[in-house]
Amino acid sequence: MPDDELSRTFAALADPTRRAILARLSEGEATVNELAEPFDISLQAISKHLKVLERAGLISRGRDAQWRPCRLETAPLDAVSHWVDRYRERWSDRFDRLEQEIRRVHPGKEGLEHG
């Protein structure tokens, strides 16, 4: 697994089961058993997914007697959002310049569609 934070986060988010676990945790803390309920996979498999999420910093696990709740940690998601926004701005700017150039080269072409 990659060793930089952003790569670990993207690798963790690449799996649909892990994304579903994060979606559930966005509603509040949950135990491993509660997180496993909607999935047709073993508790061991859920635990492996949780370890990946924990290594990426996307979840943390507390301890309250026998109860070990998992909770969502948003800092890595904020870092991903910032990274995506930065590139979205760059590409948007490039597409705007491309559109201007197309209009310059082909004057009178109205209604250029954006894809």
N, C-alpha and C positions, 0 to 999 in steps of 0.2 A: 504494500500500500504506500502511496506517496507520503512524503514526510513534511510537506508544507500545508499550512492550515486550509487554504483555499482548495487545494487538490483533495485533501481528506474530506472536506465538506461536499464537493462535487461528487466524489466517489460514493459517499454515503447516500447522497440524494439520487444517485443513478438507479437505485433499486425501488420498485413500486411498493414492496412490502414496507420498507423503511419510511418511504414517504407517507404511507397510510398510518404508520405508527406515529409519525410526527403530527399528522393531521389530528389524530386522536388526542395526543398530548397537548395540542393547542387548546383543547377544551378543559384541560386541567390534569392534575397528577393522576397516575394510574399504576397499578401493580403489574408485574409480568403476566400474571393470570388474566387480568382484565385486558391487557394489550393483546394477548394471544387469542381471546374469544372469537373474534371475527375471522380468524385464519384457520385454514385446514392444514396446519403444519405443527410440528412438535414444539413443546416448550423449549427444548434444546435449540431448535432452529430460531425461535424468537429471541432467546438469550444471545445467540450469535449476532443477530441483527442489532440488538441493543448494545452489544460491545462495540460494533462498528460505529453506531451513532454516538456512543460515549467517547470513543477515541477521537471522533471528529469534533467533539465539544458540543454536539447538538442536543444531548440530554445529560442530565445528572441524576444520580440516585441518592436518595436520602435514606435515613434509617430512623425508624420510630418503633422501638421494640422489635417485633417480628415483621412488621410491615416495612417494606423497602420501596417506597414510591419512586417512580420515574417522573422527571419533570423536563419540560422543554426549555432549552437554553437558546436564546435568540441571537446572541452576538455573532455566531458564525453565519447565520442567515442574513444578518445586517451586512456582513462583509461581502457575501455573495451578491446581495442587492446592489451594493455600492459598485462592485466590479462590473455587473451587468449594465447598470445605469451609465457608467463611464463609457462603455463601448457602444451602447445605444445612442448616446449623444454624438459620438464620433461618426457612426454610420448614418445617422439622421442628417448630420451636417454634410457628409459626402453625397448622400442622395439628393439633398437640396441643391448642392453645387452641380451635380450631374443634370438635374432637371433644368437648371438655369442654362447650362451649356447646350442642352438639347433644344431649348426654346430659342437660343441665340442662333444655332445652326439651322433650325427649321422654324423660322418665324411664321406666325399665323396658325401654328398647330396648337389649338386650344384643347382643353380637356384631357391632357395627358393623364393616364391612369396610374395610380400608385398600386403596387402589388403587394 
